[in-house]
Amino acid sequence: MDREIMEANGGPYYDFATRFQQMQIQRDAHDKLIKDLLIYSERTETALRAENELLREQIRDANLDLADATKSRRVFQQQVDELQRSIDYMSTANDHLKNYNPYVVVLIDGDGCHFQKQYIERGMEGGKHAAYTLRNAILRECHDQTGQFEVITRFIANLSGLAMITRASGTVESETTFKDFTLGFTQGMASFDFIDVGPGKERTDTKIKEAIRWHLRNHNCKQIVLAISHDSGYASFLDEIIRDTETRQRVTILEGVPTHRDLRATNLNILNLNKELFRAEKLVDRRLSDPTLSPMASPAVVAGMTPLPPPSATTVSRKHSIPSSYATAIKSATPPPQITLPFPPKQTKAAVVRREKPNPWNPGPRGLDPPLEVNQSALDNIKKRKDNNKLCNNHYLRGPCAKGDACCFEHKYRPTEAEKTAIAFLARLNPCTNGQDCDVGDCIYGHHCPSTRDGQCMHPYCKFKTWEHPPGTKFRPTYQYSDDE
């Protein structure tokens, strides 16, 4: 029965054929798999070979770059070492030059700083003694570096004028004695000189200011001592040139007469040697303080004419006749006589006198500063600002302040136009250091007194010299300058 069924279904042959076909399919799939693997392997190998070759090229380039960098680094390292040695040498040489022959310079404005009588009256010997004393006093301030510094002194003044006022003050009997004193001062020390600048209002100031500029640029100059305490005109100049702490520490004011408040405002160190060297007061012509020493001028006699007889003099005791004060003089004066007119005077028409308009005052080559119309309220607002709240004149009048954040004045405030005019007016109250010789077009400082009205200087503490006012100007009692300065 089974056999018949197998034969009916094809028998064993069919089974083998089917199984063979299945095996053939598997073999084809196996062959295709192997073929695909071979193709994939070939492609992968080709890509890897290309990448490997690229990497080899990059490695070769990197090795070349590394070798070049190593060589360059060694060259640069050698150059750095050489430069470092050069820098060390230059630094050492620079320090040596800066500290080689260090000195202190003393600049004396002889128009206002005067030696004590005990030195001047001894003539040449007193001058030498004054030079020794001044040098020792300056070196004493150098403390442990005394042996390293040289003291250079320049005594600058108008010799003839200073000798004249020294004699007139009673310090010496003869101008020759004072001139001998200056010779002794110069001969006493090799580095001490008296410089005669001759007559002229600004010659001493100009020479001292130029000397200050020169010595500030010289690093061998460790300290500048300025005997200028009497003259506030130096204040604005010092504010201009001293812009950092290092420079400020290199400048000291040597005090003779009390230091002017404008100079104190610069915050410079102040050295007082009045106990051993200088006078604390100005020289005063004793003929002005004592009328008995002032010779009275005799009337001139013209040829061919007989002079008028002098008025009869009455001997009066000074003790009882001269009032002790102005008020006493008013009280003791004889009252004016009372005059009674018999009838009212006629009203007469006054004659009209035509006066010629005087020529405007010309202060010098620069001329008058342009007038400013100042608003009083704006001026008061600016004056109210104190200390660090004060507005910076340079910043608001000439553009950004060169000191920047180092400036101690206000820069952020936005003033009105009226306030800017007020700032300009206040800036003009400070004299320009170059005066009428100033050639700066936008100079903010004054080139003559801006406070003079109708022949009267209205500023109680005016900083301008007498010749910087119109001729005949009257001053407040607090005005400190005189024609001698």
C-alpha positions in Angstrom: 0.0 0.0 0.0 2.8 2.4 1.0 4.7 1.7 -2.0 1.8 2.4 -4.3 1.4 5.8 -2.6 5.1 6.6 -3.0 5.0 5.7 -6.6 1.9 7.8 -7.1 3.7 10.8 -5.6 6.9 10.4 -7.7 8.7 8.2 -5.4 12.2 8.7 -4.0 13.3 10.6 -7.1 11.1 13.5 -6.4 12.3 13.7 -2.8 15.9 13.7 -3.9 15.3 16.3 -6.6 13.5 18.6 -4.1 16.2 18.2 -1.6 18.8 18.9 -4.3 17.1 22.0 -5.3 17.0 23.3 -1.7 20.7 22.5 -1.4 21.4 24.3 -4.7 19.6 27.4 -3.4 21.6 27.4 -0.2 24.9 26.9 -2.1 24.0 29.8 -4.4 23.2 32.0 -1.4 26.5 30.9 0.2 28.4 31.7 -3.0 26.7 35.1 -3.3 27.5 35.9 0.4 31.2 35.0 -0.2 31.2 37.1 -3.4 29.7 40.1 -1.6 32.2 39.7 1.2 35.1 39.6 -1.2 33.8 42.7 -3.0 33.2 44.6 0.3 36.6 43.5 1.6 38.3 44.7 -1.6 36.6 48.1 -1.4 37.4 48.5 2.3 41.0 47.6 1.7 41.3 50.1 -1.1 39.8 52.9 1.0 42.0 52.0 4.0 45.1 51.9 1.8 44.3 55.3 0.4 43.7 56.7 3.9 46.8 55.0 5.2 48.9 56.6 2.4 47.3 60.0 3.3 48.2 59.6 6.9 51.7 58.6 6.0 52.0 61.8 4.0 50.7 63.8 6.9 53.1 62.2 9.3 56.0 63.0 7.0 54.9 66.6 6.8 54.4 66.7 10.6 57.8 65.3 11.2 59.3 68.0 8.8 57.3 70.7 10.6 58.4 69.4 14.0 62.0 69.4 12.9 61.7 72.9 11.6 59.9 74.1 14.7 62.5 72.5 16.9 65.3 74.2 15.0 63.4 77.6 15.0 62.7 77.3 18.7 66.3 76.8 19.4 67.2 79.8 17.3 64.6 81.9 19.0 65.7 80.7 22.4 69.2 81.8 21.6 67.9 85.2 20.5 65.7 85.5 23.6 68.7 84.7 25.8 70.8 87.3 23.9 68.0 89.9 24.2 67.6 89.1 27.9 71.3 89.7 28.4 71.0 92.9 26.5 68.0 94.0 28.6 69.8 93.2 31.8 72.9 95.1 30.6 70.8 98.1 29.5 68.8 98.1 32.7 72.0 98.0 34.8 73.5 100.8 32.6 70.3 102.8 32.9 70.2 102.5 36.6 73.8 103.4 36.8 73.3 106.5 34.6 70.2 107.6 36.6 72.0 107.2 39.8 75.4 108.4 38.6 76.2 111.9 40.0 72.8 112.4 41.7 72.2 115.9 42.7 69.7 118.3 44.4 69.2 121.7 42.8 68.2 124.7 44.8 66.7 127.6 42.8 66.4 130.8 44.8 64.3 133.7 43.6 66.3 136.5 45.1 63.6 139.1 44.5 61.6 137.7 47.5 63.8 135.2 49.4 66.5 136.9 51.4 69.3 135.7 53.6 69.5 136.9 57.2 71.3 140.1 58.1 74.0 138.2 60.0 75.3 136.7 56.7 74.9 139.7 54.4 76.6 142.3 56.7 79.8 140.2 56.8 80.2 140.6 53.0 82.3 137.9 51.3 82.9 135.9 54.4 79.2 135.9 55.2 78.4 134.7 51.6 80.7 131.8 52.0 79.2 130.9 55.4 75.7 131.1 53.9 76.7 128.8 51.1 78.2 126.2 53.6 75.1 126.4 55.9 72.7 126.0 53.0 74.5 123.0 51.6 74.6 121.3 55.0 71.0 122.0 55.6 69.9 120.5 52.3 72.2 117.4 52.8 70.7 117.0 56.2 67.3 116.4 54.6 68.8 113.6 52.5 69.2 111.4 55.6 71.2 108.2 54.9 72.1 109.3 51.3 73.9 112.4 52.4 77.3 111.3 51.0 75.8 110.4 47.5 74.3 113.8 46.6 75.8 117.0 45.2 74.0 120.2 46.0 73.7 122.7 43.1 72.4 126.2 43.9 71.4 129.0 41.6 70.7 132.3 43.4 68.9 134.3 40.7 68.1 138.0 41.0 68.6 141.6 39.7 71.9 142.3 41.5 71.7 146.1 41.4 68.1 146.3 42.4 68.5 143.8 45.2 71.7 145.5 46.5 69.8 148.8 46.5 66.8 147.5 48.5 69.1 145.7 50.9 70.9 148.9 51.7 67.6 150.8 51.8 66.2 148.3 54.3 69.1 149.0 56.7 70.6 145.5 56.3 73.9 146.9 55.1 75.4 150.4 54.9 76.8 150.0 51.4 75.6 148.2 48.3 79.2 147.0 47.9 78.8 144.9 51.0 75.9 143.0 49.5 77.8 142.5 46.2 80.7 141.1 48.2 78.2 138.8 49.9 77.1 137.5 46.5 80.8 136.9 45.5 81.4 135.0 48.7 78.3 132.9 48.0 79.5 132.0 44.6 83.1 131.3 45.7 82.1 129.4 48.8 81.1 126.3 46.8 82.0 125.2 43.3 78.4 124.3 42.5 76.9 127.6 43.9 76.3 130.5 41.6 74.7 133.9 41.9 73.1 134.8 38.5 72.5 138.5 37.8 69.5 138.7 35.3 69.5 142.5 35.4 66.4 144.7 35.6 63.1 143.4 34.4 59.9 142.3 36.0 59.8 138.7 34.7 63.4 137.8 34.0 64.0 136.0 37.3 60.7 134.1 37.1 61.3 133.1 33.5 64.8 131.8 34.2 63.7 129.8 37.3 60.8 128.3 35.3 63.0 127.2 32.5 65.5 125.7 35.0 62.6 123.8 36.6 61.6 122.3 33.3 65.2 121.3 32.5 66.0 119.7 35.8 62.7 117.8 35.8 63.7 116.1 32.5 67.1 115.1 34.0 66.8 111.8 35.9 70.0 112.5 37.8 68.2 115.4 39.5 66.6 113.8 42.6 65.0 116.9 44.1 64.3 120.4 43.1 64.1 122.9 46.0 62.4 126.2 45.1 62.8 129.3 47.2 59.7 130.9 45.8 57.3 131.0 48.7 56.6 134.8 48.2 55.3 134.6 44.6 51.9 133.0 43.9 52.6 133.4 40.2 54.5 130.1 40.3 51.4 128.2 41.4 49.7 127.9 38.0 53.0 127.0 36.4 53.6 124.2 38.9 50.1 122.9 38.4 50.8 122.6 34.6 54.1 120.7 34.9 53.5 118.5 37.9 51.0 115.9 36.7 51.9 112.7 38.6 52.9 111.6 42.1 56.5 110.9 41.1 57.1 114.4 39.9 55.4 115.9 42.8 57.7 114.1 45.2 60.7 115.6 43.4 59.7 119.2 44.1 60.0 121.0 47.5 59.2 124.7 48.3 61.9 126.4 50.4 60.1 128.8 52.7 61.4 132.2 53.5 58.5 134.6 53.9 55.2 132.7 54.7 54.2 130.5 51.7 51.4 132.0 49.7 48.1 130.1 49.9 48.1 129.4 46.2 51.4 127.6 46.5 50.2 125.7 49.5 47.3 124.5 47.4 49.7 122.7 45.1 50.3 120.2 48.0 54.1 120.3 47.6 56.5 119.6 50.4 57.6 122.7 52.3 61.0 123.1 53.9 61.6 126.0 56.4 65.2 127.1 57.1 64.4 130.5 58.7 66.0 129.5 62.0 69.4 129.3 60.4 69.4 131.0 57.0 66.5 133.0 55.6 64.4 136.0 56.7 60.8 135.4 57.5 59.8 138.9 56.3 60.3 140.9 53.2 62.8 143.7 52.9 61.2 147.1 53.5 62.6 150.4 52.6 63.1 152.0 56.0 62.8 155.5 54.5 59.2 154.7 53.7 58.5 153.4 57.3 60.4 156.3 59.0 59.6 159.7 57.4 62.6 161.3 59.2 64.9 159.2 56.9 63.3 160.4 53.7 65.0 163.6 52.5 62.7 166.4 51.5 63.1 167.8 48.0 64.3 171.4 48.0 62.5 173.7 45.5 64.2 174.1 42.2 65.9 177.4 41.4 65.6 178.6 37.8 68.4 180.8 36.6 67.6 184.5 36.7 64.8 184.1 39.3 64.9 184.4 43.0 63.4 181.4 44.8 60.4 181.9 47.0 61.2 181.8 50.7 60.3 178.5 52.4 57.3 178.5 54.7 58.0 179.2 58.3 58.4 176.0 60.2 57.0 175.7 63.7 58.7 173.3 66.1 56.1 171.0 67.4 56.6 168.1 69.8 55.9 164.8 67.9 54.7 163.2 71.0 51.7 165.5 71.4 51.0 166.9 68.0 50.9 163.7 65.9 47.6 161.8 66.5 48.0 158.1 67.3 45.4 157.1 64.7 43.4 158.2 61.8 40.3 158.5 63.9 42.1 160.7 66.5 43.4 162.9 63.7 39.8 163.5 62.5 38.6 164.4 66.0 41.5 166.7 66.7 41.4 168.5 63.4 40.3 172.1 63.3 36.6 172.3 62.1 36.1 174.1 58.8 34.9 177.7 59.0 31.1 178.3 58.6 30.5 180.6 55.7 27.1 182.4 55.3 26.2 183.6 51.8 24.2 186.9 51.7 22.1 185.5 48.9 21.7 182.3 46.9 24.2 182.0 44.1 23.0 182.4 40.6 22.3 179.2 38.6 24.8 179.5 35.8 24.9 177.1 33.0 28.1 175.1 33.2 30.2 175.2 30.2 30.2 171.9 28.3 33.7 170.5 28.3 34.4 168.1 25.6 36.8 165.5 26.7 38.7 163.3 24.3 38.2 159.6 24.9 41.4 158.1 26.2 43.1 155.5 24.2 42.4 151.9 25.4 45.1 150.4 27.6 47.4 148.0 25.7 49.0 145.5 28.2 51.5 144.1 25.7 52.0 142.1 22.5 49.0 139.8 23.1 46.7 142.6 24.0 43.5 142.5 26.0 41.6 139.3 26.5 38.1 139.2 25.0 35.5 140.4 27.4 33.1 138.0 29.1 29.5 138.6 30.2 29.2 136.6 33.3 25.8 135.5 34.8 26.1 136.1 38.6 23.9 133.1 39.4 25.9 130.8 37.2 29.1 132.2 38.8 27.8 131.5 42.3 26.9 128.0 41.4 30.5 127.3 40.1 32.0 128.9 43.2 30.0 126.7 45.6 31.9 123.7 44.4 34.7 122.7 46.7 37.7 120.3 46.7 37.2 117.3 44.4 33.8 118.6 43.3 35.4 121.6 41.6 35.1 121.6 37.8 38.2 121.0 35.7 39.0 124.1 33.7 41.0 122.4 31.1 38.4 119.7 30.5 35.5 122.2 30.0 37.4 124.9 28.2 39.9 123.1 26.0 38.5 119.6 25.5 39.2 116.4 27.3 41.6 116.7 30.2 45.0 115.2 29.5 45.3 113.8 33.0 42.2 111.6 32.5 41.2 109.7 35.6 44.3 111.0 37.4 42.8 114.5 37.5 41.4 115.4 40.9 38.6 117.6 39.5 35.1 116.9 38.2 34.7 115.8 34.5 31.2 114.3 34.4 29.1 117.4 35.1 27.4 119.0 32.1 27.5 122.8 32.6 25.2 125.3 30.8 26.6 127.9 28.5 26.4 130.5 31.2 28.3 128.2 33.6 31.0 127.6 30.9 31.4 131.4 30.7 31.7 131.5 34.5 34.3 128.8 34.4 36.3 130.8 31.8 36.0 133.9 34.0 37.3 132.1 37.0 40.2 130.5 35.0 41.2 134.0 33.9 41.7 135.0 37.5 44.9 132.9 37.3 47.8 134.6 35.5 49.2 132.9 32.5 52.8 131.9 33.2 53.9 133.4 29.9 52.0 136.6 30.3 51.8 138.8 27.2 54.4 136.6 25.5 51.8 133.7 25.4 51.2 132.5 21.9 48.6 129.8 22.7 45.5 130.7 20.9 43.1 128.9 23.2 44.9 129.8 26.5 42.4 129.8 29.3 44.4 131.8 31.7 44.5 135.6 32.2 47.1 137.8 30.4 46.1 140.9 32.5 43.9 141.6 35.5 40.2 141.0 34.6 39.0 142.5 37.9 39.9 146.1 37.2 36.8 148.5 37.1 37.1 152.3 36.7 40.7 152.3 37.9 40.1 150.0 40.9 41.2 146.4 41.2 38.1 144.8 42.8 39.7 141.4 43.7 40.9 141.5 47.4 43.6 138.8 46.7 44.5 139.6 43.1 47.2 137.3 41.7 48.3 139.7 39.0 51.4 141.9 39.3 51.1 145.7 39.4 52.2 146.1 35.8 49.5 143.7 34.7 47.0 146.3 35.7 46.2 149.6 33.8 48.5 152.5 34.9 47.2 154.2 38.1 45.1 151.3 39.3 44.2 151.4 43.0 44.3 148.2 45.0 42.6 146.7 48.0 44.6 146.8 51.3 44.9 143.0 51.1 46.8 143.1 47.8 50.2 141.5 48.3 52.3 142.5 45.3 54.4 145.6 45.0 56.6 147.1 42.3 59.6 145.4 43.8 58.4 142.0 43.0 
